Amino acid sequence: MIRFLQGEIPDFTYDQAKVVVLPLGYERSTSYVKGTAKAPEAVLAASPYLETYDEELDAEPFLVGIYTHPEPDLENEPKHDFPLITETVARLLRDDKFVLTIGGEHSITFPVVRAFKKKFDRLSVVQFDAHADLRHSYEGSIYSHASVMHRVLEITDDFLQIGIRSLSKEEAHLIRQKQLRTVFAHQMYSGWPFGMIDTLQENVYITFDVDFFDPALVPATGTPEPGGFFWPETIKFLKELFAKKRVVGADVVELSPQPGMHAADFTVARLLYKMMGYKFCQK
């Protein structure tokens, strides 16, 4: 199988690796442009072309050991796949692995967070996203990608949404009613919410929908929204988040690889590798 940072990078066994990359090409409810099922393969294929040395950290993060887990046998059916995903992630957490998941559509975050919440009782979730994803259901499914944060809300209301710039009236009402910590994109244009990092629990899980980025940077996603964010400011916030809190895992979702747009695949691979570096190599 394809593995993250293949090529001349040493083969780490599962026991040797601190980082486990989990591909989850689940896709059932995507809107507009589909293709997220192909994202894990595209990101893994791009990853060997990353330079392993991080000049900002003066380190090679791969040395902590990276193991690419075989993708579970998914059927694109929530009743089958979601318990399997939760069980798989829970097993990795029992072995004290730092789990980075490559989606797939955003709905996979719910079964993944469910496993993390069982291990880390005091857990905050930070959502990078253009969309609130707080609908109770969408197109007849409570497990839609557009409902994923409503499912997470049923596990914990301790989450921070940043970059939101597309939501329904009902979602806006829910945010006010529940007093959710939602930072809209228009609020971030005059300053990022660095101060809100201090309001999070010590343990933090990151879910990163690539449509958080501006379509000029990552156009290869199903429902791109203008007015998004770029690499320098995003990385600056992630660095601070990793420095101040114990980030216990993350997922990157909603990449929809497009022919001729390999830059988006490479960007997601770099984002994952950057998270590894901030986790293990910050001084």
C-alpha angles and dihedrals in degrees: 000000000000112000134196112269096003123168116063093000112110119257107250118201120228091255093051096049125091091186124059118191110206118197114208111176093181114154125166111124108031117146129226105344116032129197106105090124087072095051100091092053092046094049093046090049091052096046099078088065094061116106103241094213114088108207093195092055096031087225145100104236094194089073090080086068128260124211122185109215118218111255112258117247098268125187099188087246117120096212090058102030104042097058088045092051092048091048092048094049092044090055092051091049091050086059090052095245124159099234122209113183125202113205156224113196122343095258089081089073091076098062090039094052089046089063093046092049090055090056100036111042093182100053133149122200119213114200121199105194148131091221130057092221089200101128113129088227138347129207089352098308129105087196095060120131085243090060101044097108091048087058090047088049088060088059098039138348090204099107139117121215118199133182096023113164105149126057143128127257089251092054090050089052092050091051090054094042095050093035089231119186100249120159111195122216093244089058091052095054088079096040142342119247097251091145091061091066087076090058093061127096117258090256115062133184119198125211111187120191107194092222084076083081119077112263088242087069101033112017092158100093133101100247109019117190124203119233096052134140139270138225105267098052093041093051091047091056093045091050091054092046092052091045095052102035139038103252104202100184146333146203132210113204147171099043107148105192114223127197109261093013098094091140089079092053090049092048092055091048089051091048091055092047090048090054090052089052094049090048099050109014108045112118 
